[in-house]
Amino acid sequence: MNRAEKDAAIQNMHEAFAASGGAFLLDMTGMKVNEVTDLRRKIKAASGSCRVVKNRLAARASVGTRSEALGKSFKGPIRIVP
């Protein structure tokens, strides 16, 4: 991922954090593929989004939003639901 792609990803995530009322961090370690797929479908059906992103980029994107306090929690394999 080059610098321009990172900047675009940060901007997209920042807009998602800013537009949402909050965010959830999910640890899906140990879940079966069909369970993860079902959860993602339910999130999408509720007009949400679930994505895997680089933790450092997510922490930068959360600055200046309600989700900024989560920045220290962006460690390990997590998924973000803004």
N, C-alpha and C positions, 0 to 999 in steps of 0.2 A: 504494500500500500504506500503510494508516494505522498508527499506533503499535501498536494492539492486534494487528494482523495480523503486524507485524514481531516483536513479543514472542512470539507463538505460533510463528512460523517458527523463531526462535532456540531456543525451548524444544524443539521437535521435532528440530531438528538436533543440539542438545546431547545429547538422549537417544540419538540414533543414534550419535553419536561415542562416548558413554560406554559403550554396549552393544557396540560393535565392538572388535576387537583392534587396529585400526589403520584407516587410510584411504589411498586412492590418489587422486591428482589426475591427471586426464586432459586433455590438450590434443587436441581432436578437429579442430583446424583443418586443412583440406585433405582431410578424409575425405568420401567420398560418402555420401549419405543412406542407401543400402542397407547400407553398411559400419557406419555408426553404429547403425542399427536392429538389425543382426545382433549387434553387440557388446552392446547393451543387453539383447537377448534372452538372450544367454549369461550376462550378469551376473545377470539375474533368475532364470535356471534354476539358478544356483549359490547361490540364496537371498540374493543381494545386491541393492543398489539403486543406481541412478545417477540423479542429479538435477542440474539447473542451478539455482544459487542465487546470490543477491547475495553478492559476495565479502566485503563488510563484515559482513554478517549471519553468514556462515560463520565468519569470524575470531572474532567474539564468541561464537558457539556452541561453538567448540573450546576455549575457556578452561576449564581444570580437567579436561581429558580427555587421553588419550594423544596425541591429534591436535593438541594445542596448538602444538607446534613447527611445524606446517604453516601457522600463521596468517600468517606473512610471505610465504608462497607463493600466497596467494589474490589473484592479480592476473591480469587479462586473462580471456579466454574459456576457463574451465576447467569440468570436471565433477568432481563429488566422488563417490567410491565408498566409503562407510563400511563 
